[in-house]
Amino acid sequence: MTRKRSIKRKRQFVEQKKEAKKKLKGEASENSVIRALTLSDKEWIISIRKSGKKEDRNGIDLVLKTIYMEEEIKIPIQVKSSYKGLKNHIEKNKGKTYIPCIIIKSETPDFSIVKSVKNARYQYIKRVIREKLTA
């Protein structure tokens, strides 16, 4: 094996390792959100689930089923573990369907997670109502 090929393979391995680590970190954050919302007794939460394959390809990590003014609403949520990830998500999805994004770090307490989801819910509902009024 030539030296160039060996270096190229090492770089590929390092990149694959980084991607795998990123995926595990993302899954841990998603699981933290599900755990926090499942343990909370908030009346506005009907259910929370991980996204399906098609939803995941569209940048959705979780789907929150909630109630607002006696109407059931499904809210897509993107979970990030850093502000840099949030910035990249916003830049990548400019002009696309709005997906609220929350930042969850490994040390984020459950009450903060619930507060972040509640804020994302509020922002999403506010945006949907505004779009209905201007349509």
Stockholm file with secondary structure:
# STOCKHOLM 1.0

chainA/1-135         MTRKRSIKRKRQFVEQKKEAKKKLKGEASENSVIRALTLSDKEWIISIRKSGKKEDRNGIDLVLKTIYMEEEIKIPIQVKSSYKGLKNHIEKNKGKTYIPCIIIKSETPDFSIVKSVKNARYQYIKRVIREKLTA
#=GR chainA/1-135 SS CCHHHHHHHHHHHHHHHHHHHHHHHHHHHHHHHHHHHHHSCCTTEEEEEECCHHHHHTTCCEEEEEEETTEEEEEEEEEESSHHHHHHHHHHTTTSCCCCEEECCTTCCHHHHHHHHHHHHHHHHHHHHHHHHHC
#=GC SS_cons         CCHHHHHHHHHHHHHHHHHHHHHHHHHHHHHHHHHHHHHSCCTTEEEEEECCHHHHHTTCCEEEEEEETTEEEEEEEEEESSHHHHHHHHHHTTTSCCCCEEECCTTCCHHHHHHHHHHHHHHHHHHHHHHHHHC
//
